[in-house]
Amino acid sequence: MLISSEAASTATPPIPLWEKVRSLLSAPVNGTSLALFRIGFGIVMFLEALTLFRGSASSGGRSHMETYFTGAAGRFHFPYAAFGWLPTLPDWAMAGLGWSLAAGAILLVLGLWHRLAASLILVSWGYLYAIESSRTYWMSYYYLELLVAFLMVWMPASNRYSIDATRSLRPPGERTVPFWCIALLRGQLVITYFYAGVAKLTHDWMIDFMPVKWFLTQPHVEQRLDSFLGSSLASQVKPWLLGNTGAGFLSWTGATFDLLVGFLLLARRTRFLGLALMWTFHGLNHFLLFTDIEWFPLVGATTALIFLDPDWPERVGRWFRRPGFRAPNLRWAIPGALLLPGYGVLLGWQPNRSQPAPRMARSPNSSWVAVACIIWMAWQTLMPIRHLLIPGDTRITFEGLSFSWRLKAELYQSRPATLLVDDSKVLSSRNGTNRLDWAEWRGAKILYREIVGGQVPWKDLAPILAISEPGFGERILFNPEAAGIHVTTETQARETATRLWQALHGHPPAALHRPLSIGQLADAYTKAAQTRGIQLPDRAQAAALMLREHGPAGNGQMLPFLRRTQAFASGLDDVSPGWFLWIEDPAVMQGTSKTPTLIDRTRWRSGPPTLGPLDAHRLDLNGSPLILHAEDPMEAGSAYPERATLWQSTMGPDPAPEIRWDTLSDVGISKAMHIGVNPFLLRRYARHVARLWNPASPEWPAIHARTHVALNLRPLQPVVDPKADLASVRESWFTHNPWILDLATERIPPGFNPLASPH
């Protein structure tokens, strides 16, 4: 067919793709949806501000401000790599940032100076986010809130439902917003949920149902089921929900939900279904599974409303004035109900399209806005998958793992990392002898000896032992199993202990006591309670109540008896069979009958009775130490806190002393646990320790680390090479770091509990 030249000249030329994109993003839409998004986001950020100052399950009951930013924990921060230049503010300024966040959130809700309010939120929340990665690294939704705060600065979100709009007296035609505001927020949420689903596509999550299986074993889950369903119905649900079937169902549906929900919300036919699934998902997270994700369910439930048509608030208002329901489209509702019972029927409804907003003149910046939107979405799309370019399991190496939307995708169990300082002036080895020069040591003259519970090598220890245990304080024990000690009766043990103590201190001990078991005290406590009409269900609960009410954390009335219990006991009835004796001597002890006791460092005397076979290959120069035996390195020496202490293990042949840095006294338990899991935080902290060790010297000591991390209930493994000097190794962002170790156990061993293992 031939086309006339006149027809050809009047044909509409095709619109270039770029022009379509620019026109779509700059098109005006109703501003009410964005306004309600602004209000919801402001409410969430106000709640986040309050959370900074109240106790939180994610920080062990303490406030986030205290745990991460102020006091002892605020001595050293872990800023993200690009924000190391940020100054560390004093405690009052840190608290002030929290209140400025609350002020910005209130202004945003009111729509008063909304760009200033959004900027205040961005600066306050952004500083707290960037300065302390040990808090924000593990909470992906903190990152989402930061991104939204940045976007809100540039969006005209106060064109409706705001004081700004009321004061401006704008006509209705000027209360629209460009569609790029809606598109950008929708795109950001789709990326967030989709990559959260991608993070779950692992053997652990999809086959072994971890960590969901572990989450379901937490006590609060059963308690909440009983509360919501009643004990009768809950007893029928628990065998299914709390077993493999429930864990598998939640794992698969959780991954499927994350992968698809963003696209369900984008499509008009599936939008109501997506919203229903979204609210169910976040409701289960908040009311059943988790106690430590703070406001994430509220964030998800409110932000999802941006996928509705921009004028949905006005439609809801009209519906309340004239309520009514449309009949569903049965061609979609019936198959949907069969495919997805309960929820699928929502496919029978889809929202009507909005009326087109009044056209406005195109902004002269529409091209720049379109370019900025495309760059933003490209960055958010590529950032979470950069770890695919780096070999190794990123879940344990943490290489390229940040900013990748992995909230609750993994479970980490760990012990705080042990940082070792290599100072040859203090510790050295010559001709098989470990030399310890106390003149070069700047700390207290104490050598801590690490005891492994249930594996105490009594034969390798001295006859007179100083012992430190949490709650009981420091005690002195006569060890009848020490080399060179031969006693067969209690009388011989008492005579030997008295003679040795006399040789050390010039006088006999005030008293000698045979060790008791915790169970013996619990039995006596139960009988005393029964005389007062109180019935205790079992010995374990009786012991726990006794310690809580009358131990060191209570009124201390039982402490004189608790101090006589078995050293390093592993059970209620644990008592060593030998003739062990507790030595009491007020002349060398500090404390009262109701407080944990401490050995007076100025009156303690060391000598042959305090040395055993473990000391045979150690040469102490310039004096001898107090050797303090302790089972828990985190608790030992808490009465005399020092940044570094000397330790010697009791395991292995001829263990050499080592200098251990006291991480807990520097950063607190929460940060210390995160340091031990993340190799990059550990490297940064090791450089900090090396810098502090001898500030006057230009040379840093070598810093090594022993780490113990379990991923999804695998056996504990090191995450960094214990031989690597973390103070000098280089950090690479885009390639593998050889000092970081890869995942050691590919599959999760069935039934394995890493924290119950002997590691």
C-alpha positions in Angstrom: 0.0 0.0 0.0 1.2 3.4 -1.0 0.9 6.3 1.6 0.3 9.7 0.3 2.9 12.4 1.0 0.2 14.4 2.9 -0.6 11.5 5.3 3.1 10.9 5.9 3.7 14.5 6.7 0.9 14.5 9.4 2.0 11.2 11.1 3.0 11.7 14.7 6.7 10.9 15.2 7.6 8.4 17.9 8.5 9.9 21.3 12.1 9.0 22.3 12.5 6.8 25.4 14.3 9.5 27.3 11.6 11.9 26.7 9.0 9.4 27.9 11.0 8.8 31.1 11.5 12.5 31.8 7.8 13.2 31.1 6.7 10.4 33.4 8.9 11.4 36.3 7.9 15.1 36.0 4.2 14.5 35.7 2.2 16.1 38.5 0.2 13.8 40.8 -1.9 14.3 43.9 0.2 15.2 46.9 -1.8 13.6 49.7 -0.1 10.2 49.5 3.3 11.8 49.9 2.0 14.0 52.7 0.8 11.0 54.7 4.1 9.3 54.0 5.8 12.3 55.5 3.7 12.2 58.6 4.2 8.4 59.0 8.0 8.8 58.6 8.0 11.6 61.1 6.2 9.5 63.7 8.7 6.6 63.2 11.7 8.9 63.6 10.2 10.4 66.7 9.9 6.9 68.2 13.5 6.2 67.1 14.6 9.3 69.0 12.8 8.1 72.1 14.3 4.6 71.7 17.8 6.1 71.9 17.1 6.9 75.6 15.1 3.9 76.8 16.1 0.3 77.5 16.2 -1.9 74.4 16.2 -5.7 74.0 18.8 -5.4 71.3 21.3 -3.8 73.7 20.7 -6.0 76.7 18.1 -3.8 78.4 20.3 -0.6 78.3 19.6 2.4 76.2 21.3 2.7 72.8 22.6 6.1 73.8 24.4 4.5 76.8 25.5 1.4 75.0 27.0 3.0 71.9 27.6 6.7 72.3 28.1 7.9 75.9 30.0 7.0 79.0 32.7 4.2 78.9 31.2 2.8 75.7 31.8 6.2 74.0 35.6 6.1 74.4 36.0 4.6 70.9 33.7 4.6 68.0 33.5 2.6 64.8 32.6 5.0 62.0 32.0 3.7 58.5 35.2 3.8 56.4 34.2 6.9 54.5 33.3 8.8 57.7 36.4 8.4 59.8 36.9 12.2 59.7 33.8 12.8 61.8 34.7 14.2 65.2 33.6 12.4 68.4 31.2 14.6 70.3 31.0 14.9 74.1 28.3 13.0 76.0 26.0 16.0 76.2 26.2 16.7 72.5 25.4 13.1 71.7 22.3 13.3 73.8 21.5 16.6 72.2 21.5 14.9 68.8 18.9 12.5 70.0 16.6 15.4 71.1 17.3 17.3 67.8 16.2 14.1 66.0 12.9 14.2 68.0 12.5 17.9 67.3 13.0 17.4 63.5 10.5 14.5 63.6 7.8 16.7 65.3 8.3 19.5 62.8 8.1 16.9 59.9 4.8 15.5 61.2 3.4 19.1 61.5 4.7 20.0 58.1 6.4 23.1 59.5 9.6 24.1 57.6 9.6 20.6 56.4 12.9 20.8 54.4 14.6 22.1 57.5 12.9 19.4 59.6 14.1 16.7 57.1 17.6 18.1 57.1 17.6 18.1 60.9 16.6 14.4 60.9 19.2 13.6 58.2 22.1 15.3 60.1 21.1 13.9 63.5 20.3 10.4 62.4 23.1 10.4 59.8 25.7 11.3 62.4 24.6 8.7 64.8 24.4 6.2 62.0 27.8 6.9 60.5 29.8 7.4 63.7 28.9 3.9 65.1 28.7 1.1 62.6 28.7 -1.5 65.4 25.1 -0.4 66.1 23.8 0.3 62.6 25.6 -2.4 60.6 23.2 -5.1 61.9 19.9 -3.1 61.4 19.2 -2.7 57.7 16.1 -0.6 58.4 18.2 2.1 60.1 19.9 2.5 56.7 16.4 2.6 55.0 15.4 5.4 57.4 18.6 7.3 56.6 18.0 7.0 52.8 14.4 8.2 53.2 15.5 11.1 55.3 17.8 12.2 52.5 15.1 11.9 49.9 12.6 13.8 52.0 14.9 16.8 52.0 14.4 17.2 48.2 10.7 16.3 48.0 7.9 18.8 48.2 6.2 16.6 50.9 4.5 19.5 52.7 2.3 20.6 49.8 -0.6 18.9 51.6 -1.6 18.3 55.2 0.9 20.7 56.6 1.3 24.0 58.3 3.5 25.1 55.4 0.7 24.5 52.9 -1.8 26.3 55.2 0.5 29.4 55.4 1.2 29.5 51.7 -2.5 29.5 50.7 -1.6 27.7 47.5 -4.5 27.0 45.1 -5.3 23.2 44.6 -3.5 23.1 41.3 -0.2 23.9 42.9 -0.6 21.3 45.7 0.5 18.5 43.4 3.9 16.8 43.5 6.0 15.4 40.7 5.7 11.7 40.1 9.4 11.1 40.7 8.8 11.5 44.4 6.4 8.5 44.4 8.5 6.5 41.9 11.7 6.9 43.9 10.2 5.8 47.2 8.5 2.9 45.5 11.7 1.8 43.8 13.7 2.1 47.0 11.3 -0.2 48.8 11.1 -2.7 46.0 14.9 -3.0 46.0 15.0 -3.3 49.8 12.6 -6.2 50.0 13.9 -7.9 46.9 17.5 -8.0 48.1 16.3 -9.1 51.6 14.8 -12.1 49.8 18.0 -12.7 47.8 19.9 -12.9 51.0 17.7 -15.7 52.1 18.4 -17.9 49.1 20.9 -20.1 50.9 21.1 -23.7 51.9 20.9 -22.6 55.5 17.7 -20.7 55.1 15.9 -22.8 52.5 16.9 -26.4 53.5 18.1 -26.3 57.1 15.5 -23.5 58.0 18.1 -21.5 59.9 18.0 -19.1 61.6 14.1 -19.3 61.7 14.3 -22.6 63.6 16.4 -21.0 66.3 14.2 -17.9 66.5 11.2 -20.2 67.2 13.0 -21.8 70.2 13.2 -18.6 72.1 11.0 -18.6 75.3 9.1 -15.5 74.4 7.6 -17.3 71.3 5.8 -19.9 73.4 4.7 -17.2 75.9 3.2 -15.1 73.2 1.4 -18.1 71.6 -0.2 -18.9 75.0 -1.2 -15.2 75.4 -2.7 -14.8 71.9 -4.3 -18.2 71.4 -5.0 -19.4 74.9 -3.2 -22.5 76.4 -5.6 -25.0 74.8 -5.3 -23.8 71.2 -1.6 -23.0 71.6 -0.9 -26.5 72.8 -2.3 -27.8 69.4 -0.4 -25.2 67.4 3.0 -25.5 69.1 4.0 -29.0 67.8 3.5 -27.8 64.2 4.7 -24.2 64.4 7.7 -24.8 66.7 9.0 -27.8 64.9 10.6 -28.4 61.5 7.3 -28.0 59.7 6.7 -24.5 61.1 10.3 -23.5 60.6 10.3 -24.7 57.0 7.0 -22.9 56.2 8.1 -19.6 57.7 11.5 -19.8 56.0 10.1 -20.5 52.5 7.2 -18.0 52.9 9.6 -15.4 54.3 11.9 -15.7 51.4 9.1 -15.8 48.8 7.5 -12.7 50.4 10.6 -10.6 50.3 11.3 -11.5 46.7 7.8 -10.9 45.4 6.1 -8.3 47.6 7.6 -5.3 46.0 6.3 -6.4 42.6 2.9 -7.4 44.0 2.6 -3.8 45.3 3.6 -2.3 42.0 0.9 -4.2 40.0 -2.6 -2.8 40.3 -4.3 -6.2 40.2 -2.1 -7.6 43.1 -1.7 -4.4 45.2 -4.3 -5.2 47.8 -2.9 -8.7 48.1 0.6 -7.3 48.6 -0.6 -4.9 51.3 -2.4 -7.7 53.2 0.7 -9.9 53.1 2.9 -7.0 54.1 0.9 -6.2 57.2 0.7 -9.9 58.1 4.4 -10.3 57.7 5.3 -7.4 59.9 2.6 -8.3 62.4 4.1 -11.8 62.9 7.6 -10.2 63.3 6.4 -7.8 65.9 3.9 -9.8 67.9 5.5 -13.3 67.7 9.1 -13.7 66.5 11.3 -10.8 67.5 11.8 -8.6 70.5 14.8 -6.7 69.2 13.9 -5.1 65.9 12.3 -2.0 67.5 10.2 -0.1 65.0 11.0 -2.1 61.8 7.4 -3.5 61.6 5.9 0.0 61.8 8.3 1.2 59.2 7.3 -1.6 56.8 3.6 -1.2 57.5 3.5 2.6 56.9 5.9 2.9 54.0 3.9 0.3 52.0 1.1 2.8 51.6 3.1 4.8 49.1 2.3 2.0 46.5 -1.4 3.0 46.6 -2.6 5.7 44.1 -1.4 9.2 45.1 -4.9 10.3 46.0 -5.8 7.3 48.2 -6.2 9.4 51.4 -8.9 11.5 49.7 -10.6 8.3 48.4 -10.7 6.9 51.9 -12.2 10.1 53.2 -14.9 10.0 50.5 -15.6 6.3 51.3 -16.2 7.1 55.0 -18.7 9.7 54.0 -20.4 7.2 51.7 -19.3 3.7 52.5 -19.9 0.9 50.1 -18.3 -2.2 48.7 -17.8 -3.3 45.1 -18.4 -6.8 44.0 -15.2 -8.7 43.3 -14.1 -9.9 39.9 -14.8 -13.6 40.3 -12.5 -14.5 37.4 -9.6 -13.4 39.7 -11.1 -13.9 43.2 -12.0 -17.6 42.9 -8.6 -18.8 41.5 -6.8 -16.6 43.9 -8.7 -18.0 46.9 -7.9 -21.6 45.7 -4.2 -20.8 45.2 -3.7 -18.7 48.3 -6.5 -19.4 50.9 -7.7 -16.4 52.9 -5.6 -13.9 51.0 -6.0 -14.8 47.3 -9.6 -13.6 47.2 -8.1 -10.0 47.3 -7.2 -10.5 43.6 -10.8 -9.9 42.9 -10.4 -6.2 43.7 -8.0 -3.6 42.3 -7.9 0.1 43.0 -9.4 2.4 40.4 -7.1 4.7 38.6 -6.7 8.2 39.9 -8.1 11.2 38.1 -5.2 13.0 36.3 -3.8 15.9 38.2 -3.9 19.4 36.7 -1.1 19.8 34.2 1.7 22.2 35.1 4.5 23.7 33.2 7.5 21.4 32.9 10.2 22.3 35.4 13.4 23.5 33.8 15.2 21.0 36.0 13.2 17.9 34.8 16.2 16.5 32.9 18.5 16.8 35.9 15.9 15.3 38.2 15.4 12.3 35.9 19.2 11.8 35.7 19.4 12.0 39.5 16.6 9.4 39.9 18.3 7.0 37.5 21.7 7.3 39.2 20.1 6.8 42.6 18.2 3.6 41.5 21.3 2.2 39.7 23.4 2.8 42.8 20.9 1.1 45.1 20.6 -1.8 42.6 24.3 -2.4 42.3 25.5 -1.7 45.8 24.0 -4.8 47.5 25.5 -7.3 45.0 29.1 -6.0 44.9 30.1 -8.9 47.2 29.6 -11.3 44.2 32.9 -10.0 42.8 34.8 -11.2 45.9 35.6 -14.9 46.5 34.5 -16.5 49.8 31.4 -16.7 51.9 30.6 -13.1 52.6 28.4 -14.0 55.5 31.5 -14.8 57.5 34.2 -12.7 55.8 31.9 -9.6 55.7 33.6 -8.5 52.5 31.1 -6.4 50.5 28.3 -7.3 53.0 27.5 -3.8 54.3 24.4 -1.9 52.8 23.0 -5.2 51.4 19.6 -5.5 53.2 20.2 -8.7 55.3 18.1 -8.0 58.5 17.7 -11.4 60.3 19.0 -13.4 57.4 21.8 -14.8 59.5 22.4 -15.8 63.2 25.8 -15.1 64.7 26.9 -16.6 68.1 30.3 -15.6 69.4 32.6 -14.9 72.2 34.4 -11.6 72.6 37.6 -11.6 70.6 40.8 -11.9 72.6 43.3 -9.2 71.5 47.0 -10.0 72.2 49.7 -7.4 72.4 53.2 -8.5 71.3 55.6 -6.5 73.5 59.0 -8.1 73.6 60.2 -5.9 76.4 57.6 -7.4 78.7 57.5 -10.9 77.4 60.2 -12.9 75.7 61.5 -16.4 75.5 65.2 -17.6 75.9 66.5 -21.1 76.0 63.0 -22.5 76.5 62.2 -20.2 79.4 59.5 -17.6 79.2 60.8 -14.3 80.6 58.4 -11.8 82.2 60.0 -8.5 83.1 57.8 -6.7 85.7 59.9 -3.6 85.5 58.7 -3.1 81.9 55.1 -3.9 82.8 53.0 -0.8 83.4 50.0 -2.5 84.9 49.3 -4.3 88.3 51.7 -7.1 89.2 49.1 -9.8 88.6 49.3 -12.8 86.4 45.8 -14.2 85.6 45.7 -17.9 84.9 42.8 -19.0 82.8 40.8 -22.0 84.1 38.6 -24.1 81.7 35.5 -25.3 83.6 35.5 -29.0 84.2 39.1 -29.3 83.2 41.1 -27.8 86.1 44.6 -29.4 86.1 45.0 -29.4 89.9 48.2 -31.4 89.7 49.9 -28.6 87.7 48.8 -25.8 90.0 50.3 -24.6 93.3 49.3 -25.7 96.8 48.1 -22.2 97.7 45.8 -20.7 95.0 44.2 -17.3 94.7 40.9 -17.7 92.8 38.6 -15.1 91.2 35.0 -16.0 90.3 32.1 -13.7 89.3 29.8 -13.0 92.2 32.0 -14.5 94.9 35.0 -12.2 94.5 38.5 -13.5 95.2 39.2 -16.4 97.5 42.1 -18.5 98.7 42.2 -22.3 98.3 44.5 -25.0 99.6 45.0 -27.5 96.8 45.8 -31.0 98.2 46.5 -32.4 94.7 49.4 -30.1 93.9 52.8 -31.7 93.2 54.7 -32.5 96.4 51.6 -32.5 98.6 50.6 -35.8 100.2 47.6 -35.8 102.5 45.2 -38.7 103.1 43.1 -37.2 105.9 41.4 -33.9 106.7 43.7 -33.5 109.7 46.8 -33.8 107.5 45.2 -31.3 105.0 44.6 -28.8 107.8 48.0 -29.1 109.2 49.7 -28.8 105.8 47.6 -25.7 104.8 48.4 -24.1 108.1 52.1 -24.7 107.8 52.2 -23.3 104.3 50.2 -20.2 105.2 52.4 -19.7 108.2 55.5 -19.8 106.0 54.1 -17.2 103.7 52.5 -14.7 106.1 54.0 -15.4 109.5 50.8 -16.4 111.1 48.2 -19.2 110.8 44.9 -18.7 108.9 41.9 -17.4 110.8 39.8 -20.4 109.6 39.8 -23.3 107.2 36.6 -24.6 105.6 35.7 -27.7 103.5 34.0 -26.8 100.2 30.3 -27.1 99.9 28.1 -27.6 96.9 25.6 -25.1 95.7 23.0 -27.9 96.0 23.7 -28.3 99.7 23.0 -24.6 100.3 19.9 -24.8 98.0 18.5 -27.7 100.1 19.1 -25.8 103.3 17.5 -22.7 101.8 14.4 -24.8 100.7 13.9 -26.2 104.2 14.2 -22.6 105.6 11.6 -21.5 103.1 9.2 -24.3 104.0 9.3 -23.2 107.6 7.9 -19.9 106.4 5.2 -21.6 104.3 7.0 -21.0 101.0 7.2 -24.0 98.6 10.0 -24.0 96.0 9.4 -26.3 93.0 12.9 -27.8 92.5 16.5 -27.4 93.6 17.5 -25.4 90.5 14.9 -22.8 91.1 15.7 -22.7 94.8 19.4 -22.1 94.0 18.5 -19.4 91.5 16.2 -17.7 94.0 18.8 -17.9 96.7 21.5 -16.3 94.5 19.2 -13.6 93.2 17.7 -12.6 96.6 20.6 -13.3 99.0 23.7 -13.4 96.8 26.0 -10.5 95.6 23.2 -9.0 93.5 20.7 -9.2 96.5 21.2 -8.4 100.1 24.4 -10.5 100.4 23.2 -12.5 103.5 24.3 -15.8 101.9 27.7 -14.6 100.8 29.6 -16.0 103.8 28.3 -19.5 102.9 28.5 -19.0 99.1 32.2 -18.2 99.5 32.7 -21.8 100.8 31.2 -23.4 97.7 33.2 -25.5 95.2 35.6 -23.6 93.0 34.7 -23.5 89.3 31.6 -25.7 90.0 29.9 -27.1 86.9 26.7 -28.3 88.6 24.6 -28.1 91.7 26.3 -31.1 93.4 29.8 -30.5 92.1 32.3 -31.0 94.9 35.9 -32.1 94.5 36.6 -35.4 96.2 40.0 -34.4 97.7 40.8 -32.6 100.9 40.4 -29.1 99.5 40.2 -26.3 102.0 39.1 -22.6 101.8 41.5 -20.3 103.7 40.1 -17.3 105.6 42.5 -14.6 106.8 41.2 -11.1 107.3 44.8 -9.8 107.4 45.1 -10.3 103.6 41.5 -9.8 102.5 39.3 -6.8 101.8 35.6 -6.6 101.9 32.7 -7.3 104.3 30.6 -10.3 105.0 27.9 -9.1 102.6 30.2 -8.0 99.7 32.5 -10.0 97.4 36.0 -10.2 98.9 39.3 -9.0 97.3 42.8 -10.0 98.1 44.9 -7.0 99.5 47.6 -6.7 96.9 49.9 -5.0 99.4 49.7 -7.8 101.9 49.7 -10.8 99.7 53.0 -12.8 99.7 54.2 -15.0 96.9 56.6 -17.8 97.4 57.2 -21.6 96.8 53.7 -22.5 98.1 52.1 -20.2 95.5 54.1 -21.7 92.6 53.4 -25.0 90.8 54.7 -27.0 87.8 53.1 -24.5 85.4 55.6 -21.9 86.7 58.7 -24.1 86.2 59.4 -22.6 82.7 58.7 -19.0 83.6 61.3 -16.5 84.8 59.9 -13.4 86.6 62.3 -10.5 86.6 62.1 -7.7 89.1 59.6 -9.2 91.5 56.9 -11.9 91.6 53.2 -11.5 90.9 49.9 -12.4 92.5 48.7 -15.4 90.4 44.9 -15.1 90.2 43.1 -18.1 88.7 39.9 -17.2 86.8 37.4 -19.1 84.6 35.8 -16.1 82.9 38.3 -13.6 81.4 35.4 -11.0 81.0 34.8 -11.0 84.7 38.2 -11.4 86.2 39.8 -8.3 87.7 36.7 -6.2 87.4 37.5 -4.6 90.8 40.8 -3.5 89.4 40.0 -2.6 85.8 43.0 -2.1 83.6 43.2 -1.9 79.8 45.7 -4.7 79.6 46.4 -7.8 81.8 48.8 -10.7 81.8 47.4 -14.1 81.3 48.6 -17.7 81.2 46.5 -20.6 80.0 46.3 -23.9 81.9 45.9 -26.0 78.8 48.6 -27.4 76.5 52.3 -28.1 77.2 54.3 -25.2 78.7 51.8 -22.4 77.9 53.5 -19.0 77.6 52.1 -15.9 79.3 50.5 -13.3 77.0 49.3 -9.7 77.2 45.5 -9.5 76.7 43.8 -6.2 76.0 40.7 -5.6 78.1 38.2 -4.7 75.3 35.2 -4.7 77.6 36.6 -1.8 79.8 37.2 0.2 76.6 34.0 -0.3 74.5 31.5 -2.3 76.6 30.0 -5.7 76.0 27.7 -4.9 73.0 30.5 -3.3 70.9 32.9 -6.0 72.0 30.6 -8.7 70.7 30.3 -7.0 67.3 34.1 -6.5 67.1 34.6 -10.2 67.6 32.3 -11.0 64.6 33.2 -8.4 62.0 36.9 -8.6 60.8 36.9 -5.0 59.7 35.8 -3.7 63.0 38.4 -5.9 64.6 41.2 -4.6 62.4 40.2 -1.0 63.2 40.1 -1.7 66.9 43.5 -3.5 66.8 45.1 -0.4 65.2 43.5 1.7 68.0 45.0 -0.6 70.6 48.4 -0.5 69.0 48.3 3.3 68.9 47.4 3.4 72.6 50.0 0.9 73.8 53.0 3.2 73.7 51.9 6.7 72.4 55.4 8.0 72.8 56.9 5.4 70.4 56.6 5.7 66.6 56.6 1.9 66.3 53.3 0.0 66.9 53.4 -3.4 68.6 51.9 -6.4 66.7 48.3 -7.1 67.6 46.9 -10.6 67.2 43.4 -11.9 67.8 41.7 -15.1 68.7 38.1 -15.1 67.5 35.3 -17.6 68.0 32.2 -17.1 65.7 29.4 -19.5 64.8 27.3 -18.8 61.8 23.8 -20.3 62.0 24.7 -22.8 64.7 27.8 -24.1 63.0 30.9 -24.9 65.2 32.8 -21.9 66.4 35.6 -20.9 64.1 38.1 -18.1 63.9 37.3 -15.3 61.4 40.8 -13.8 61.2 44.2 -15.4 61.0 45.5 -15.6 64.6 49.0 -15.1 63.3 48.2 -11.9 61.4 49.3 -8.6 62.8 46.0 -6.8 62.6 47.6 -3.5 63.4 49.6 -3.6 60.1 47.5 -5.6 57.6 46.0 -3.7 54.7 42.3 -3.5 54.0 40.9 -4.0 50.6 37.3 -3.1 49.7 37.0 -4.9 46.4 39.1 -8.0 46.7 39.6 -10.7 49.2 41.7 -9.9 52.3 44.1 -12.8 53.0 44.0 -12.2 56.7 40.3 -12.9 56.8 39.3 -16.6 57.0 36.6 -18.2 54.9 33.7 -20.3 56.2 35.2 -23.4 57.7 32.0 -25.6 57.9 30.0 -25.6 54.7 26.9 -27.4 56.1 25.3 -26.9 59.5 25.9 -30.1 61.6 22.5 -31.4 62.7 21.7 -30.8 66.4 24.9 -28.9 67.0 25.0 -26.1 69.6 28.2 -24.0 69.3 28.0 -22.4 72.7 27.7 -25.9 74.4 30.8 -27.1 72.6 34.2 -27.4 74.4 35.8 -24.7 72.2 
